[in-house]
Amino acid sequence: MKNIKAAAICAVVGVALAGVAIAAPASADPISNSYTLVGSDTLQDVSNALVNGTAITGSPVRTISANGTLGSFDAFGSASVQIKSAGPYFGRPSGSGDGVKALSRSIDGAAYTATNNTTPAAVITGQVDIARSSSGPGGNANASGVLAYVPFARDAVSYAYNGTAAALGSISTAQLTQIYSCVAGANVINGVTVQPLLPQAGSGTRKFFLGAIGVTDNAALVSCVTNSGANPSFAAVNENDGTALSAVGMIAPFSVASYIAQTNGAAFDRTGPAALGSPISTAPVTGSGTTLAANPTYYASSVWGRDTYMVVQFSRIDSSSALFDQGLADLVNPAKSKGLTNFSSGPATSGAVKTKFGFLAPSSTTILRANAS
């Protein structure tokens, strides 16, 4: 397995800009004159803060490139996006799976079709540079693969719920397995009828959560929970959106980092009535309100903790390749204090920004290779 060659990573990424404010939700998508990021909702808020500039750590931090400003595109919004000047419109990549698929089509030139909308297929060669992914390559892993999964940060997954902590704050992993497997009667917890929700198809959080509870994501699951199963109120919703939990008893997988960022004011708050539960004896967070922070013990869980990634074309960050791109390589070099994958602790670093958004340092800095999606 190759790593980025240190000798080739020498340009400075990012500058500190005086007076940069915390990034607010954008009213319209950007059009990048440089590199573009699409994919995971879990990583979009912190990516937007880094790309647009933030002073949340007390020092201004912004990730830029010598080639121009970056464009980070939300997972949800209009059905179609145009992400580079004069580029084609295509279906918005909503989630990790769609983000990696769009990057793959940007590399191989085949037509791209978004999973969750009816935007016509489009050829998007060269349009996507980086895919935000809240999960690793899984079955696509290949030591000689075209994609490079560069570790970004450590996150964890739990579930959010609408109800009281006494009733729904501690639903065990085994109980979640039964609920999402539609075992008769399993969806009644402490007298409350639980209505399970899942993020949209292609969501890395959906994939991770179902893997953690050992439930296969297929047509049988969807048929079971929507038609004749024990949980007829099942639905798919936008990930990490607590406002979707509109009735008491509703539960849904939730990124712990996203919940922290929304609750402590780092990101736009869409938690709504949702509270964060725990499927194990350890709480996902410490503190409360604006002091909410990641609990390292929960994040270290081999079941519920996860590393997240910035995914790029490997040949573009390999200095021995004819396709080597110094600017892109710098962006995903963790040694660069304001690079996307940095996890230093100083207030003028990207790592400090990620901490404010509920993330911890990744468990490994090893780049993973994978086949195109």
C-alpha positions as CSV (number, residue, x, y, z in Angstrom):
1,M,0.0,0.0,0.0
2,K,1.4,3.4,-0.9
3,N,1.1,6.5,1.2
4,I,1.5,10.1,-0.1
5,K,5.1,10.7,-0.6
6,A,6.3,13.4,1.9
7,A,8.8,14.9,-0.6
8,A,6.0,15.7,-3.0
9,I,3.8,17.3,-0.4
10,C,5.4,20.7,0.0
11,A,3.0,23.5,-0.9
12,V,1.2,25.3,2.0
13,V,-2.5,24.6,2.2
14,G,-4.8,27.2,3.7
15,V,-4.2,30.7,5.1
16,A,-5.5,32.4,8.2
17,L,-7.9,35.1,7.3
18,A,-8.6,37.9,9.8
19,G,-12.2,38.4,10.6
20,V,-13.5,35.2,9.1
21,A,-16.8,34.2,10.8
22,I,-18.4,30.9,11.5
23,A,-20.0,29.6,8.3
24,A,-23.8,29.8,8.1
25,P,-26.0,27.6,6.0
26,A,-25.6,28.6,2.4
27,S,-28.6,30.0,0.5
28,A,-27.3,28.7,-2.8
29,D,-24.7,26.2,-3.9
30,P,-21.3,27.5,-4.8
31,I,-19.6,27.0,-8.2
32,S,-16.0,26.1,-7.6
33,N,-13.1,27.5,-9.6
34,S,-10.9,24.8,-8.1
35,Y,-11.6,21.5,-6.3
36,T,-15.0,20.2,-5.4
37,L,-16.4,18.1,-2.5
38,V,-19.6,16.2,-2.5
39,G,-21.2,13.3,-0.5
40,S,-21.7,12.7,3.2
41,D,-24.1,14.8,5.2
42,T,-22.2,13.8,8.3
43,L,-19.1,15.6,7.1
44,Q,-20.7,18.5,5.2
45,D,-21.0,20.9,8.1
46,V,-17.4,20.7,9.2
47,S,-16.2,20.6,5.5
48,N,-18.3,23.7,4.8
49,A,-16.7,25.5,7.8
50,L,-13.2,24.7,6.6
51,V,-13.8,25.6,3.0
52,N,-15.8,28.8,3.7
53,G,-13.7,29.9,6.7
54,T,-14.4,29.8,10.4
55,A,-13.2,31.3,13.7
56,I,-14.9,28.8,15.9
57,T,-11.7,27.9,17.6
58,G,-10.8,31.6,18.4
59,S,-8.4,31.7,15.4
60,P,-9.4,32.1,11.8
61,V,-9.0,28.9,9.8
62,R,-9.7,28.3,6.1
63,T,-8.8,25.5,3.8
64,I,-7.9,26.8,0.3
65,S,-5.7,25.7,-2.6
66,A,-3.1,27.5,-4.7
67,N,-5.4,26.6,-7.5
68,G,-8.3,28.6,-6.1
69,T,-11.2,28.4,-3.6
70,L,-12.9,25.1,-3.0
71,G,-16.6,24.3,-3.4
72,S,-18.3,22.0,-0.8
73,F,-21.8,20.9,-1.8
74,D,-24.4,19.9,0.7
75,A,-26.0,16.4,0.5
76,F,-29.5,17.9,0.4
77,G,-31.0,20.8,-1.5
78,S,-32.0,21.1,-5.2
79,A,-32.3,17.9,-7.1
80,S,-29.5,18.8,-9.5
81,V,-26.2,20.7,-9.1
82,Q,-23.7,22.4,-11.3
83,I,-20.4,22.3,-9.4
84,K,-17.9,23.7,-11.9
85,S,-18.1,26.7,-14.2
86,A,-19.7,25.7,-17.5
87,G,-20.0,22.1,-16.2
88,P,-23.0,19.9,-16.6
89,Y,-26.0,19.7,-14.3
90,F,-26.4,16.3,-12.6
91,G,-28.2,14.7,-9.8
92,R,-27.1,15.9,-6.3
93,P,-25.0,13.2,-4.6
94,S,-26.9,12.7,-1.3
95,G,-24.7,10.8,1.1
96,S,-21.5,8.9,1.2
97,G,-22.5,6.2,-1.4
98,D,-23.6,8.7,-4.0
99,G,-20.5,10.9,-3.3
100,V,-18.1,8.0,-4.0
101,K,-20.2,7.0,-7.0
102,A,-20.0,10.5,-8.4
103,L,-16.3,10.6,-7.9
104,S,-15.9,7.2,-9.6
105,R,-17.9,8.5,-12.7
106,S,-15.9,11.6,-12.7
107,I,-12.8,9.4,-13.1
108,D,-14.1,6.8,-15.5
109,G,-16.3,8.9,-17.7
110,A,-19.4,6.7,-17.5
111,A,-22.8,8.4,-17.0
112,Y,-23.7,9.2,-13.4
113,T,-27.2,8.7,-12.0
114,A,-28.1,10.0,-8.5
115,T,-29.8,7.4,-6.2
116,N,-32.5,9.5,-4.7
117,N,-33.9,11.7,-7.4
118,T,-35.1,11.5,-11.0
119,T,-32.5,13.9,-12.5
120,P,-31.4,12.3,-15.9
121,A,-28.1,10.5,-16.1
122,A,-25.2,12.8,-17.1
123,V,-21.5,12.4,-18.0
124,I,-19.6,14.3,-15.3
125,T,-15.9,13.6,-16.3
126,G,-13.6,15.7,-14.2
127,Q,-16.3,17.4,-12.2
128,V,-15.8,15.8,-8.7
129,D,-12.4,15.9,-7.0
130,I,-13.2,14.7,-3.4
131,A,-16.0,12.6,-2.0
132,R,-16.9,13.0,1.7
133,S,-17.5,9.5,3.1
134,S,-18.6,8.5,6.6
135,S,-17.7,4.9,6.0
136,G,-14.7,3.0,4.7
137,P,-14.5,1.1,1.4
138,G,-16.0,-2.1,2.7
139,G,-16.3,-4.8,0.0
140,N,-14.7,-2.4,-2.6
141,A,-11.3,-2.5,-0.8
142,N,-8.4,-3.3,-3.1
143,A,-4.8,-2.5,-2.4
144,S,-4.4,-1.6,-6.1
145,G,-7.7,0.2,-6.4
146,V,-8.3,3.5,-8.2
147,L,-9.6,5.3,-5.1
148,A,-7.8,6.5,-2.0
149,Y,-9.7,6.7,1.3
150,V,-7.7,9.3,3.3
151,P,-8.6,9.2,7.0
152,F,-10.4,12.5,8.0
153,A,-11.7,12.1,11.6
154,R,-13.2,9.7,14.1
155,D,-17.0,9.8,14.5
156,A,-19.5,7.5,16.2
157,V,-23.1,6.5,15.6
158,S,-25.9,6.1,18.0
159,Y,-29.7,6.6,17.7
160,A,-31.8,9.7,18.3
161,Y,-35.3,9.5,19.7
162,N,-38.4,11.5,20.4
163,G,-39.6,10.8,23.9
164,T,-38.3,10.7,27.5
165,A,-34.8,9.5,28.4
166,A,-36.4,7.2,31.0
167,A,-38.3,5.4,28.3
168,L,-36.1,5.5,25.2
169,G,-32.7,6.7,26.2
170,S,-31.2,3.2,26.6
171,I,-32.3,0.9,23.8
172,S,-29.8,-1.9,23.6
173,T,-28.0,-3.1,20.5
174,A,-30.0,-6.4,20.7
175,Q,-33.3,-4.5,21.0
176,L,-32.4,-2.3,18.0
177,T,-31.7,-5.5,16.0
178,Q,-35.1,-6.8,16.9
179,I,-36.9,-3.6,16.1
180,Y,-35.3,-3.2,12.7
181,S,-35.9,-6.9,12.0
182,C,-39.6,-6.4,12.7
183,V,-39.8,-9.0,15.5
184,A,-43.4,-8.9,16.7
185,G,-43.7,-6.9,19.9
186,A,-40.1,-5.9,20.0
187,N,-41.0,-2.3,19.1
188,V,-42.7,-1.7,22.4
189,I,-40.1,-0.3,24.8
190,N,-41.1,0.7,28.3
191,G,-44.6,1.0,27.2
192,V,-43.8,3.2,24.2
193,T,-44.4,2.0,20.6
194,V,-41.2,2.6,18.7
195,Q,-41.4,3.8,15.1
196,P,-38.0,3.2,13.4
197,L,-36.7,5.5,10.7
198,L,-33.6,5.2,8.5
199,P,-31.6,7.7,6.5
200,Q,-32.0,7.8,2.8
201,A,-30.6,5.1,0.5
202,G,-26.9,5.7,-0.1
203,S,-26.3,7.2,3.4
204,G,-23.1,6.0,5.0
205,T,-24.8,6.4,8.4
206,R,-27.6,4.1,7.3
207,K,-25.1,1.5,6.1
208,F,-23.0,1.7,9.3
209,F,-26.0,1.6,11.6
210,L,-27.5,-1.5,10.0
211,G,-24.1,-3.2,10.0
212,A,-23.7,-2.4,13.7
213,I,-27.0,-4.1,14.6
214,G,-26.6,-6.9,12.1
215,V,-29.6,-6.2,9.8
216,T,-29.3,-6.6,6.1
217,D,-30.4,-3.6,4.0
218,N,-32.5,-5.0,1.2
219,A,-36.0,-5.1,-0.2
220,A,-37.1,-7.6,2.4
221,L,-36.2,-5.1,5.2
222,V,-38.1,-2.3,3.5
223,S,-41.1,-4.5,2.7
224,C,-41.2,-5.8,6.2
225,V,-41.3,-2.4,7.9
226,T,-43.5,-0.6,5.5
227,N,-46.2,-3.2,4.8
228,S,-47.1,-6.1,7.1
229,G,-44.3,-6.0,9.7
230,A,-44.4,-4.9,13.3
231,N,-43.4,-1.3,12.5
232,P,-45.8,0.0,9.8
233,S,-44.8,3.6,10.3
234,F,-41.2,3.1,9.1
235,A,-39.9,5.7,6.7
236,A,-36.7,6.9,5.1
237,V,-35.6,10.5,6.1
238,N,-32.7,12.8,5.5
239,E,-29.8,11.7,7.7
240,N,-28.9,13.6,10.9
241,D,-32.1,15.5,10.8
242,G,-33.9,15.3,14.2
243,T,-36.8,17.4,12.9
244,A,-38.0,14.2,11.1
245,L,-38.7,12.6,14.4
246,S,-42.0,14.4,14.7
247,A,-43.9,11.9,16.9
248,V,-43.1,10.4,20.3
249,G,-41.6,6.9,19.8
250,M,-39.7,7.7,16.6
251,I,-36.1,6.7,16.5
252,A,-33.4,7.0,13.8
253,P,-29.6,6.5,13.5
254,F,-27.6,9.6,14.1
255,S,-24.0,10.7,13.8
256,V,-22.8,11.6,17.3
257,A,-20.5,14.3,15.9
258,S,-23.3,15.8,13.9
259,Y,-25.5,15.9,17.0
260,I,-22.8,17.5,19.0
261,A,-22.1,20.2,16.3
262,Q,-25.8,21.0,15.9
263,T,-26.4,21.2,19.7
264,N,-23.3,23.3,20.6
265,G,-23.9,25.8,17.9
266,A,-21.0,24.8,15.6
267,A,-23.5,23.8,12.9
268,F,-27.0,24.7,11.9
269,D,-29.3,23.1,14.5
270,R,-31.8,20.7,13.0
271,T,-32.1,18.4,16.0
272,G,-35.7,19.4,16.6
273,P,-37.3,17.3,19.3
274,A,-34.6,14.6,19.1
275,A,-32.4,13.5,22.0
276,L,-29.4,11.2,21.7
277,G,-29.7,7.7,23.2
278,S,-27.1,5.0,23.7
279,P,-27.2,1.3,22.7
280,I,-24.4,0.4,25.2
281,S,-23.7,1.3,28.8
282,T,-21.4,4.2,27.8
283,A,-22.9,7.6,26.9
284,P,-21.9,8.9,23.4
285,V,-21.2,12.5,24.8
286,T,-20.0,14.4,27.8
287,G,-21.3,17.7,29.0
288,S,-24.5,19.4,27.9
289,G,-25.8,22.2,25.7
290,T,-23.0,24.4,24.3
291,T,-20.4,22.3,26.2
292,L,-21.4,19.0,24.6
293,A,-18.4,17.0,23.5
294,A,-17.4,13.6,22.2
295,N,-16.9,10.8,24.8
296,P,-13.7,9.1,23.7
297,T,-14.7,5.8,25.4
298,Y,-17.8,5.6,23.2
299,Y,-16.0,6.6,20.1
300,A,-13.4,3.9,20.8
301,S,-16.2,1.2,20.5
302,S,-15.4,-1.4,17.9
303,V,-19.1,-1.6,17.1
304,W,-20.3,2.0,17.3
305,G,-17.2,4.1,16.6
306,R,-16.1,4.7,13.0
307,D,-13.4,6.5,11.0
308,T,-14.5,8.9,8.2
309,Y,-12.7,9.7,5.0
310,M,-12.0,12.1,2.2
311,V,-11.9,10.0,-1.0
312,V,-9.8,11.0,-4.0
313,Q,-8.4,9.4,-7.1
314,F,-5.2,7.7,-5.9
315,S,-3.1,8.5,-9.0
316,R,-3.7,12.2,-8.4
317,I,-2.0,12.1,-5.0
318,D,0.8,9.7,-6.0
319,S,3.9,11.6,-7.0
320,S,5.1,8.8,-9.2
321,S,2.0,9.1,-11.4
322,A,1.7,11.2,-14.6
323,L,-1.7,12.3,-13.1
324,F,-0.2,13.6,-9.9
325,D,-1.9,16.8,-8.7
326,Q,0.1,18.8,-6.1
327,G,-2.8,20.9,-5.1
328,L,-5.1,18.0,-4.4
329,A,-2.3,16.1,-2.7
330,D,-1.8,19.0,-0.3
331,L,-5.5,19.2,0.5
332,V,-5.5,15.6,1.9
333,N,-2.0,15.7,3.5
334,P,-2.6,15.6,7.3
335,A,0.8,17.4,7.9
336,K,-0.7,20.6,6.5
337,S,-2.2,22.6,9.4
338,K,-5.2,23.8,7.4
339,G,-5.5,20.8,5.1
340,L,-8.8,18.9,5.1
341,T,-7.3,15.8,6.9
342,N,-5.2,17.6,9.5
343,F,-5.9,16.7,13.2
344,S,-3.6,18.9,15.2
345,S,-4.8,20.6,18.4
346,G,-3.7,24.2,17.9
347,P,-6.5,26.7,17.5
348,A,-5.3,27.8,14.0
349,T,-5.6,24.2,12.6
350,S,-8.2,22.2,10.9
351,G,-8.0,19.6,13.6
352,A,-9.1,22.0,16.2
353,V,-12.1,22.9,14.0
354,K,-13.1,19.3,13.7
355,T,-13.0,18.9,17.5
356,K,-15.5,21.7,17.8
357,F,-17.7,19.8,15.4
358,G,-17.7,16.7,17.6
359,F,-15.0,14.7,15.9
360,L,-11.9,13.0,17.4
361,A,-8.6,12.1,15.6
362,P,-9.0,9.1,13.3
363,S,-7.9,5.7,14.7
364,S,-5.4,5.3,11.9
365,T,-3.7,7.6,9.3
366,T,-3.3,4.8,6.8
367,I,-4.7,5.5,3.4
368,L,-7.1,2.7,2.2
369,R,-7.3,1.8,-1.5
370,A,-10.5,0.7,-3.2
371,N,-12.1,0.0,-6.5
372,A,-14.4,2.5,-8.1
373,S,-18.0,2.4,-6.9
